[in-house]
C-alpha cells in the first residue's frame, strides 16, 4: 500500500501533537533535586529561626550552620518539616548533579522575550523571558497570570544577577497545581529583607535570603556557592518533577507536582521544533514527488 501525500499530512497532523507533548514534557527538576527546598554547594548558613518545608542540604561541601547536621548522615531539625538536613549525603550529591542539568535544560529554552531590568508593575503570562542585570530586578510587585491554566509555566533567564528590593513581591494568580516557575540565574541571587518571593531559584553561584525574606512556593538552589539564610521561610513548589532515585516530599503547597507526575509544559523544548520540521519537510517532499492522482483512501 502506497502512502499518498494527503495521508502523510493526516498522519503528521495526528502524530505531531503527540511528539510535541512528549518533547515538552521533559522535566526541569528531577526528583532528588526537587526534594530540596534549600541546597548549597559549599555551605548553608542560617540565622534561626527559619522555616523550611523540604530537605536542606549541601554537597560537595559539608558546612551547615544554624541547622542540626552530621556529615554523611541525614538528620532532623525542628526548623525543617517534611524533610531532613543533608550534609554531604548521597542524596545531596545527586541533587547537585541534577541542579547542573536543570540549569542546562532551562538555558536550552532560549532567551525568550527581553524585558527591562525592573519587573515591578508588570503582569506577565506564561513564557520565557530574559531580564538583564540591574540595581534591583524587583522594586515593587510582579504579577504572574496563568490565565486559568493549571500548568502555566514561566522561565526567567537572568544572565547575571537576581536582586530584589526590601518588601518587594511576586504574585501568582489564575493558575493551579501543575504550574512551573523558574529563575535561572547566571551568577548570584539576593532577596532583600521581607521580600515575598515565588518560584525556584537556580543560581550558578550563591543565593542570599536577607532577614525575613520568604519563598512561599519554590526553592533556593546554589550550584557552586553557598545559600545564606536569616530567619526565612522556604517551601518547595512550582517545579515539574520526574522520576529519580531519591524522591520528593510531595508537599509544599498548591503548585507542587509529586515525583513521577506532572503535565507537559506549554513551553516547547528545542526537540519539539526539530520533530515538527522533519515531519513537515517529509510531507512537502512527498507531495513534490507525487506523479499520479491522489487516492481517496489511505
N, C-alpha and C positions, 0 to 999 in steps of 0.2 A: 504494500500500500504506500503510495507516494504522499509526501507531505506537501500540501498546497500552501501558497503564501498566506491566504486568509486563515487557514487552520493554524499556521505558525503564529500569526498575530493573535488569534484567540488564546492559544496556549500561553503566549507571552503575557497577555493581559491577566491571565489567571495565576500564572506562576510568579511573576514579578512581585506582586504584593506580598506573597509568602516569603520569597527570598529577601525582600526588603525588610520585613518584620524580623526575620531570623538574624539578619546582619545587624540591625539596630538594637536588638535585644541584648547584645553582649554587655555584660555588667561592667560598671566602673569600679565598684568596690567588691572584691572577693570577701568571703565570709570571715576569714581570720582578721583581716583589716577592719571589716565592718563591726566586729565585736568590740573595738576600742573606741571610747569616747575621747581619750587623750593618749597620744603616742608620740614620744620623742626618740631621737637617735642618740644624742649624747647625754641628756639628762632631762628629768622632770622636777621642777621646783614648785612647791606650793606653800602659800601662806594660809594656814587654816583659819576659818573653816570653809572648805569648799564643798560643793555637792556635785557628784559625778554619777551619771547613770550610764553604765557600761564599763568596760575594762579600762584601766590605766596602765601604761607600760612604757618601757624604754629598751632599746636594743640598737646597736651593739653595746652601747654604754650601760652602766649598771647603777648610776647615781639617781636616786629618787629621794627628795627631801620634802617633808611635810605630809607624807603618807607612810603607813606601815609598809615595809618592804624587806625582802630577803633574796639576794641574788640566786637566780635559777629556780626559785620557788614562787608559785602564785599564792598570795596571802590576802586575807580580808582586811578591810579598813572601814570604820564607821562612816567615813565620808563618801564611800563608794557603794552604790546599790546596783544589783543585777550585774555585778562584775567583780573582778579581783584586781590586785596590783601585781603586775608582772615586771620584774627586773631581770632582764636578760634571760627570759624563758624562751623555749622553742616557739611558743605561740607569738610572742613579741617579735622574734626574729623573722618568722614567716610573714607577719603583718607588715614589717618594714619592707620586705621584698615586694609585697603586694602594693605597698604605697608607691614605690617607684613605678610599677606597672600602671597603676591607676593614673598617675600624673602623665604618663606617656599616652594613655588612651584619651585623656582629656585633650592633650595637645593635638592629637590626630583629628579632633573635631573641627580644627581650624580656628581662625581668628574671629569669624562671625562679624557682627556689626560693631563698628568702632564708636564708642561713646566718649563723652568728656570725662575728665578725671574725677569729678564730684558727682556721685549718683543721687544726691539728695533731691527730693522733689519729683523724681521720676516715677512713672508707673510702667513696668515692663512685663510683657507677655513672654511665653516660653521662647527660648532661643539661646544662641551662643553669642556672647558679647566680649569685646576687648575693652579694658579700662586702663588707660595709661597711668603712670605714677603721678601723684600729686601730694601736696602738703597734707590733705585729707581726702580720702575717696568717699567719705560719707560724713557730711556735716549736719544732716538732719534725718529725714525719713525716706527710705526707699520702699516702694510698694511693688510686690511681685504678684501679678494677677494671673491665676491659672485658667481663667475664663470657663470655669465649670469642669475642667478636665482633671480627673484624679491623678493622671500620670504626667502632669505638666513638668517641664524639665528645663532648668536654667544652668548654663555654664558661664562663669565669668573668668576670662583669661586675663590674668594680671601679670604682665611681663616683668614687672619689677616688684613693688611692694603693695600690700593692702594695709591701709591705715584708716581708722575711724576716729571721729571726734567724740569728746565726752557727751553722753546722753543720746547719741545717735541711735537709729532704729531701723531694722529690716522687718517689714510686714509681709506675710504670706497670706493671700486671700483666694477664695474660689478654687481651691484645689483639694486633693484628697490623699488617700493612704499610700499611693504609689508615686508621689511626686519626688523629684530629684533636684537638688540644689548644690552646686559645686563651685568653689573658689580656688582656681588653680594659680598659685602664687609663685612667681619666679624667684623671689628671694625670701623676705620675711613678712609676717603679718602681725599687726598690733591692733588690738581692740582696746580703745581707751576707756577710762572709767565710766561705769554704768551704761556702757553700750549694750543694747538689746539686739543681739545678732541672731541670724538663722543660717543654716547651711553647713556643709562640710568644707573646712579649710584644709587644703592640701598644699603646704608650703615647702619649697625646696630647702630652706634653711631653718628658721625658727618661728615659733608662734608665742606672742606675749599677750596675756589676758590681764589687763590692768584691773585695779580694785573694783570688784563687784560687776565687772562685765559678764554678760551671760550669753551662752549659745543655747537657745531654747530647743532647737531641733537641729543637731548636726554634730560635728567633731572638730577637734583641734589636733592636726597631724603634721609632724615635722619630719622631713625626710633625712636631713643631715645634721640638724642642730637640736636645740632644746625647746621644751614647752615650759613657759613660766606662768604661774597662776597666783592670784591674790584674791582669795575669798570669792571664787567664781562658781557659776553653775554651768555645767555642760551635760547635755543629754543627747544620746545618739539618735539619729534620724535622718531623713531626707536622702538616703542612699539607696542605690539599686544593688542588690546582693545576689551573688551566685553561689554555687557550691564551693566548699573548701574543707580543709581538714579540722578547723578549729570551731566553726560555728559562731553564730552571733547570739546575743541575748534575746532577740526577738521583742525587745521592749524599746521604749524611747519616745512614745507619742504617736500622733496620728499620721506621721509621714515616714514611718519606718517600714521597710519591706523585709520580711523574715528571710533567713537563708534558704536558698532553693526557690524562692518566689520571685516576684517582680513581673512587670509587664514591659513590652517593647517600648523603648524610648521613642518619642516623636522626633528626636533629632537623628537623622540618618547618619550612620558612620560611613567612612570612605568606601567600604566594600559594597555598600548599597548601590552607590553610583556606578561602580565597576560592573556589578552584575547587570544593572539596568542597561548600561552602554553595550555590553556584549550581546545581550538578548535583542536589543533593538537593531544593532548592526546586523545580526544574523537574519532578522526578518526582512530588512531592507535588501540585503544581498540576495536572499532567496527570491524576492519579488523581481529583482532586475534580471535574474537568470531564467525566470519563467518564460516558456516558449509556447504554451498551449493554454486554451481557455480554462478557467478555474472550474474545479468540480464543485458541485453544490453540497457535497458532504466531505467530512474529514476522513 
